[in-house]
């Protein structure tokens, strides 16, 4: 088997998706949005992502 001596082609990534919008009249969405803002303020991108997932999942489970 021959050894590859050239570089692989570049990886093309899309821009990150926009953060999900919490429902205006839902207390759970508002609490998650607050947690997301706090996580973003302290630079905890993992927690920001977790909150985004929770907002999407919550809105999918209920009719907020």
LINBELFEN-V118191 format. One record per pair of residues at least 24 apart in sequence whose C-alpha atoms are under 10 Angstrom apart, sorted by the first residue. I is the first residue (numbers start at 0). J is the second residue. D is the distance in whole Angstrom. If there is no record, write none. Layout:
<<I,J,D> <I,J,D>>
//
This chain:
<<17,51,10> <18,47,9> <18,48,9> <18,50,10> <18,51,7> <18,52,10> <18,54,9> <18,55,10> <19,50,9> <19,51,6> <19,52,9> <19,53,10> <19,54,7> <19,55,7> <19,58,10> <20,51,9> <20,54,8> <20,55,9> <20,58,10> <21,51,9> <21,54,7> <21,55,8> <21,57,9> <21,58,8> <21,63,9> <22,54,9> <22,58,8> <22,62,9> <22,63,6> <23,63,8> <24,63,7> <25,58,9> <25,62,9> <25,63,6> <26,63,9> <27,53,10> <27,54,8> <27,57,8> <27,58,10> <27,63,9> <28,53,9> <28,54,6> <28,55,9> <28,57,8> <28,58,8> <28,63,8> <29,54,9> <30,54,10> <31,57,10>>
//
